[in-house]
């Protein structure tokens, strides 16, 4: 059972008419069926390209998201450790303050002991060393990636 066809009158270049006739002759169909097949092929190809493009974008997004999730997880774990350690320190300080019956708090803005300055310097050195290690690691990783692409 054939679908109802509608008549269409269109002006085409002689070259296009010749191409339609060639397709019709090769496929042993009428010119109308050749045009129909060409249109169907166009839409099928367009849909296929859309699916391929969508899959490529999806794969790229998944790849980037996985890397981001890994980094976010590491940040979350680090944040949890820092939070725990800070709470422990607050408990120690509170206990120390209570046991010694201090009345006032002298902040480091008012007075900074040598021990406090040494601790700050040590932490700054550790942070700098860790940052440098990370930069070196990223640089080596980038070089390996460039070598593998070459």
C-alpha positions as CSV (number, residue, x, y, z in Angstrom):
1,X,0.0,0.0,0.0
2,X,1.6,3.3,-1.2
3,X,1.3,6.6,0.7
4,X,-0.6,9.3,-1.0
5,X,1.7,11.5,-3.0
6,X,1.3,15.2,-3.6
7,X,2.2,17.0,-6.8
8,X,5.1,19.5,-6.6
9,X,6.2,21.8,-9.4
10,X,9.7,23.1,-9.0
11,X,12.2,24.8,-11.2
12,X,15.6,23.1,-11.1
13,X,18.8,23.7,-13.0
14,X,19.5,21.4,-16.0
15,X,22.4,20.0,-14.0
16,X,20.2,19.0,-11.1
17,X,17.6,17.5,-13.4
18,X,20.3,15.4,-15.0
19,X,21.5,14.2,-11.6
20,X,18.0,13.2,-10.6
21,X,17.6,11.3,-13.9
22,X,20.9,9.5,-13.4
23,X,19.9,8.4,-9.9
24,X,16.5,7.3,-11.2
25,X,18.1,5.3,-13.9
26,X,20.7,3.7,-11.6
27,X,18.1,2.7,-9.0
28,X,15.4,1.8,-11.6
29,X,12.9,4.1,-10.1
30,X,10.9,7.1,-11.1
31,X,12.4,10.6,-10.8
32,X,9.9,11.3,-8.0
33,X,11.1,8.2,-6.1
34,X,14.7,9.2,-6.7
35,X,14.0,12.6,-5.1
36,X,12.2,11.0,-2.2
37,X,15.1,8.6,-1.6
38,X,17.6,11.5,-1.7
39,X,15.5,13.5,0.8
40,X,15.2,10.4,3.1
41,X,19.0,9.8,2.8
42,X,19.6,13.5,3.7
43,X,17.5,13.3,6.8
44,X,18.9,10.0,7.9
45,X,22.5,11.3,7.4
46,X,21.7,14.5,9.3
47,X,20.2,12.5,12.2
48,X,23.2,10.2,12.3
49,X,25.6,13.1,12.3
50,X,23.6,14.7,15.2
51,X,23.8,11.5,17.2
52,X,27.6,11.2,16.6
53,X,28.1,14.8,17.5
54,X,26.0,14.4,20.6
55,X,27.9,11.3,21.6
56,X,31.2,13.1,21.1
57,X,30.1,16.0,23.3
58,X,28.8,13.6,25.9
59,X,32.1,11.6,26.0
60,X,34.1,14.8,26.3
61,X,31.9,16.1,29.1
62,X,32.2,12.8,30.9
63,X,35.9,12.8,30.6
64,X,36.3,16.3,32.0
65,X,33.7,15.7,34.7
66,X,35.5,12.6,35.9
67,X,38.7,14.7,36.3
68,X,36.9,17.4,38.1
69,X,35.1,14.9,40.4
70,X,38.4,13.4,41.3
71,X,39.9,16.8,42.2
72,X,36.7,17.8,44.1
73,X,36.9,14.5,46.1
74,X,40.5,15.2,47.1
75,X,39.6,18.7,48.1
76,X,36.6,17.4,50.1
77,X,38.8,14.8,51.9
78,X,41.4,17.5,52.7
79,X,38.7,19.8,53.9
80,X,37.3,17.1,56.2
81,X,40.8,16.5,57.7
82,X,41.4,20.2,58.2
83,X,38.0,20.6,59.8
84,X,38.6,17.6,62.2
85,X,42.1,18.8,63.1
86,X,40.8,22.4,63.7
87,X,38.0,21.1,66.0
88,X,40.6,19.0,68.0
89,X,42.8,22.0,68.4
90,X,39.9,24.2,69.5
91,X,39.1,21.6,72.2
92,X,42.8,21.6,73.4
93,X,42.9,25.4,73.5
94,X,39.6,25.5,75.3
95,X,40.9,23.0,77.9
96,X,44.2,24.8,78.3
97,X,42.4,28.2,78.7
98,X,40.0,26.6,81.3
99,X,42.7,24.8,83.3
100,X,45.0,27.9,83.5
101,X,42.0,30.1,84.4
102,X,43.0,32.8,81.9
103,X,41.0,36.0,82.1
104,X,42.0,37.7,78.9
105,X,43.2,36.5,75.5
106,X,46.3,38.1,74.1
107,X,46.1,37.8,70.3
108,X,49.1,37.6,67.9
109,X,48.3,41.1,66.8
110,X,49.2,42.3,70.3
111,X,52.2,40.0,70.8
112,X,53.7,37.2,68.8
113,X,56.1,34.8,70.6
114,X,59.2,33.4,69.0
115,X,57.6,30.0,69.0
116,X,54.6,31.3,67.1
117,X,56.8,33.0,64.5
118,X,58.8,29.8,64.1
119,X,55.6,27.8,63.6
120,X,54.4,30.3,61.0
121,X,57.7,30.2,59.1
122,X,57.7,26.4,59.2
123,X,54.1,26.2,57.8
124,X,55.0,28.7,55.1
125,X,58.0,26.6,54.0
126,X,55.8,23.5,54.0
127,X,53.2,25.2,51.9
128,X,55.8,26.5,49.5
129,X,57.4,23.1,49.2
130,X,54.1,21.3,48.6
131,X,53.1,23.9,46.0
132,X,56.5,23.4,44.2
133,X,56.0,19.6,44.2
134,X,52.6,20.0,42.7
135,X,53.8,22.4,40.0
136,X,56.7,20.0,39.2
137,X,54.2,17.1,39.0
138,X,51.9,19.0,36.7
139,X,54.8,20.0,34.5
140,X,56.0,16.3,34.2
141,X,52.4,15.2,33.6
142,X,52.0,17.8,30.8
143,X,55.3,16.8,29.2
144,X,54.3,13.1,29.2
145,X,51.0,14.0,27.6
146,X,52.7,16.0,24.9
147,X,55.2,13.2,24.2
148,X,52.4,10.6,23.9
149,X,50.5,12.9,21.5
150,X,53.6,13.4,19.3
